[in-house]
Amino acid sequence: MGDNHQVYRRINQGLRQLYPKQLTGRQARHLNTLADMVSGIVRSGQCQMKAMGKKAPDKSKVESRSKRFTRYVQNEQVDAQTYYLPFIVPLLVGLARCGPLVLVMDGSEVGRGCLALVISVVYKKRALPLMWLVVKGNKGHFLKKRI
């Protein structure tokens, strides 16, 4: 079994153990895609869809995987309440065992006249996003009214 597949399998098993309820068929497929994306990020060290697709253990073409990941993040049925929030507390608890938690806040331009305010936890010199807010606006400071 290849290293990519071992990473994927461990991530998928970990996500399923943390998930608070029994998965439906559609939820299981979405969780598999999420595990594919996370393993692609872990193996490539990048979060661009194509880079994740190159390292995901799927046998489909890289372009097909990249498109599947794009559809996943654009899918309105994939909501944070179901596919993201159940994993935040266990992540923070696990990271807290390694040492003090360091949170950072960053405002960035994210294209087409939008700004993102992101709160991340720092782990091994990487910022892991915990929550974010995207608003229309110009480059510069976030106004209190926007938040």
C-alpha positions in Angstrom: 0.0 0.0 0.0 1.4 3.4 -1.0 2.3 6.1 1.5 -0.4 8.4 0.1 -3.1 5.7 0.7 -1.8 5.1 4.3 -2.0 8.8 5.1 -5.5 8.9 3.6 -6.7 5.8 5.5 -5.4 7.2 8.9 -7.1 10.6 8.3 -10.3 9.0 7.2 -10.4 6.7 10.2 -9.6 9.7 12.5 -12.4 11.8 11.0 -14.9 9.0 11.3 -14.0 8.4 15.0 -14.5 12.1 15.8 -17.8 12.4 13.9 -20.6 12.6 16.5 -23.2 10.5 14.7 -23.8 7.7 12.2 -23.1 8.9 8.6 -25.6 8.7 5.8 -24.4 7.5 2.4 -24.0 11.1 1.1 -22.3 12.2 4.3 -19.9 9.3 4.0 -19.0 10.3 0.4 -18.5 13.9 1.5 -16.3 12.8 4.5 -14.2 10.6 2.0 -13.7 13.7 -0.2 -12.7 15.7 2.9 -10.2 13.0 3.9 -8.9 13.0 0.3 -8.4 16.8 0.5 -6.7 16.7 4.0 -4.4 13.9 2.9 -3.5 15.9 -0.2 -2.7 19.0 1.9 -0.6 16.9 4.4 1.3 15.1 1.6 1.8 18.2 -0.6 2.2 20.9 2.0 0.0 23.1 -0.1 -3.7 23.9 -0.2 -4.2 24.6 -3.9 -6.7 22.2 -5.5 -4.2 20.9 -8.1 -1.4 20.3 -5.5 -3.9 18.4 -3.3 -5.1 16.4 -6.3 -1.6 15.3 -7.1 -1.0 13.8 -3.7 -4.5 12.4 -3.0 -4.5 8.6 -3.3 -7.4 8.4 -5.7 -6.8 6.5 -9.0 -8.6 9.1 -11.1 -6.7 11.8 -13.1 -5.3 14.8 -11.2 -7.6 17.2 -13.0 -10.7 15.1 -12.1 -9.6 15.1 -8.4 -9.0 18.9 -8.5 -12.5 19.5 -10.0 -14.1 17.2 -7.4 -12.4 19.2 -4.6 -13.6 22.4 -6.2 -17.2 21.1 -6.4 -17.0 20.0 -2.8 -16.0 23.4 -1.4 -18.7 25.1 -3.6 -21.4 22.6 -2.7 -24.1 24.2 -0.6 -25.0 20.8 1.0 -21.5 20.7 2.5 -22.0 23.0 5.5 -19.6 23.9 8.3 -22.0 22.6 11.0 -21.8 19.1 9.6 -18.3 18.8 8.0 -16.1 21.2 10.0 -17.3 22.1 13.5 -17.3 18.5 14.9 -13.5 18.5 14.4 -12.5 21.8 15.9 -12.6 21.0 19.6 -10.8 17.7 19.2 -8.1 19.4 17.1 -7.6 22.1 19.7 -7.5 19.6 22.6 -4.9 17.6 20.7 -2.8 20.6 19.9 -3.0 21.9 23.5 -1.4 18.6 24.6 1.7 19.6 22.6 2.0 23.0 24.3 0.3 26.4 24.6 -2.1 27.3 21.8 -1.2 30.4 19.9 -4.0 32.1 17.9 -3.4 34.6 15.2 -5.7 36.9 13.3 -5.1 37.9 9.7 -7.1 40.0 7.2 -6.3 39.3 3.5 -7.7 40.2 0.1 -9.2 37.1 -1.4 -10.1 38.2 -4.9 -12.9 40.0 -6.7 -13.2 42.8 -4.2 -13.5 40.6 -1.1 -11.6 40.5 2.2 -11.2 37.6 4.6 -10.7 37.9 8.3 -9.2 34.6 9.5 -8.4 33.3 13.0 -5.9 30.5 13.0 -4.1 28.3 15.5 -0.3 28.1 14.9 1.2 24.6 14.7 4.8 23.9 13.6 5.1 27.3 12.0 1.9 26.8 10.1 -1.4 28.7 10.6 -4.4 26.3 10.6 -7.6 28.2 10.0 -10.2 27.8 12.7 -12.8 30.4 11.6 -13.2 33.0 9.0 -15.4 35.8 7.7 -15.5 36.9 4.1 -17.0 40.3 3.2 -17.1 42.5 0.1 -14.7 45.4 0.5 -11.5 47.1 -0.5 -8.0 46.3 0.7 -7.3 47.8 4.1 -8.6 47.5 7.6 -11.8 45.8 8.6 -14.3 48.3 10.0 -16.2 47.5 13.2 -19.5 47.7 11.1 -18.3 44.9 8.8 -17.7 42.4 11.6 
